[in-house]
Amino acid sequence: MAPSQSFAEKLREHGFANVDIWSRGIDLTQFAPRERTYPEQDRPIVMYIGRISKEKNVEAFLEAKAPGTKYLVGDGPIKKHLEKKYPRARFLGYKTGEDLARAYANADVFVFPSRTDTFGNVILEALASGVPVAAFPATGPIDILTDSRYGCCDEDLSVAIKEALEKGDSGACVEYARTYTWENATRQFAGFLVPNAA
């Protein structure tokens, strides 16, 4: 079971024969549009949420050209180094629950700089919060961001951010994210189960 079509194709290329899609789901009661409370003078707010580590390619986000202010939510081994190197970015630390949901909803665009994730649930959480996504055309983002209203994939992250800000549609993002429920994911999984013959 693969999380996305592009990842399923990679498995088939490596000789796996019986591959099917088992998608993902998110908590739609937690991740939803909310009142924006972050400073207006910082807008547009360009947001990264996740582990602040080398494999997440966070520095590509910090190096990208973008209007407004870059916000980062999360913690990790290179956070202190990046805080010193990029003093204009706002590092908000680790957040959970309501604080995390509020952070998503305050963004104008969410940036997913990883090239190595197999899916990227944070993309769905951003979309459910009404926030378009900018990403590299890697496994995960290319399967989710199938319409310019949801965001943009581009080899130039600066271009992806610009496109997501210009063409992203909050309502379309929310509507699309609502198809990724835990109920649907569970139904997919249950459909793959085979009765025990014993």
C-alpha positions, -999 to 999 in steps of 0.1 A, spaced: 0 0 0 15 33 -11 4 68 1 3 83 -34 3 75 -71 38 88 -77 51 67 -49 32 36 -61 49 41 -95 83 42 -79 75 9 -61 64 -7 -94 97 5 -110 115 -15 -83 96 -47 -91 67 -45 -67 37 -60 -85 6 -58 -62 6 -20 -54 -24 1 -45 -31 34 -30 -38 39 7 -43 76 11 -41 97 43 -66 116 64 -66 146 88 -86 159 117 -110 183 100 -124 195 133 -89 208 143 -77 220 109 -101 246 95 -102 283 86 -100 305 117 -99 342 125 -65 356 116 -47 371 145 -11 375 134 2 410 127 -12 425 95 21 444 89 38 409 84 16 399 55 17 380 34 28 354 59 47 326 43 47 297 67 67 265 72 55 240 98 74 209 107 107 195 120 135 220 115 162 196 103 184 192 73 164 164 56 133 187 55 152 211 33 141 241 55 170 263 42 155 262 7 124 278 22 145 305 40 165 312 8 135 315 -14 124 350 -25 90 358 -11 71 390 -1 60 396 35 74 376 64 86 340 68 73 322 98 85 288 110 67 266 135 86 236 149 118 226 165 148 205 155 186 202 154 193 231 131 168 256 145 194 277 165 218 278 136 190 290 112 178 316 137 212 332 137 216 329 99 182 343 91 173 369 117 145 384 97 125 351 98 102 345 128 107 312 146 77 305 167 89 272 183 70 239 187 32 241 188 3 216 193 -34 216 195 -52 249 191 -19 269 188 -8 247 159 -42 250 141 -41 288 146 -7 290 131 -18 272 99 -49 294 96 -28 326 99 -7 318 69 -12 333 35 8 305 18 23 273 33 56 262 20 66 225 18 103 224 9 110 187 14 120 166 -16 121 133 3 88 129 21 64 102 7 33 122 12 33 153 35 3 153 58 11 190 67 0 199 31 -35 186 39 -35 204 72 -27 236 55 -53 231 27 -79 223 53 -71 256 70 -78 274 37 -41 280 29 -26 273 -6 7 254 -7 40 260 -25 63 230 -30 89 214 -52 75 189 -77 84 159 -55 65 127 -45 36 138 -23 31 174 -34 27 165 -71 -1 141 -61 -19 165 -39 -15 199 -56 -34 189 -88 -51 223 -93 -36 258 -92 -62 268 -67 -46 245 -42 -11 258 -48 19 253 -70 48 229 -75 79 243 -92 116 236 -93 121 272 -83 105 276 -48 103 314 -52 81 309 -83 59 283 -65 53 308 -36 44 336 -60 20 314 -80 4 300 -48 -2 336 -35 -16 347 -68 -38 318 -78 -46 300 -45 -82 299 -35 -90 294 2 -125 280 -4 -113 255 -30 -84 244 -7 -108 237 21 -133 218 -1 -105 197 -16 -89 189 18 -123 176 31 -120 146 8 -90 134 29 -108 121 59 -98 93 83 -131 76 74 -121 74 37 -86 63 45 -100 36 68 -124 24 41 -95 21 17 -75 0 41 -105 -22 50 -110 -28 13 -75 -44 10 -81 -69 38 -85 -105 28 -107 -129 50 -87 -155 69 -94 -189 53 -86 -208 84 
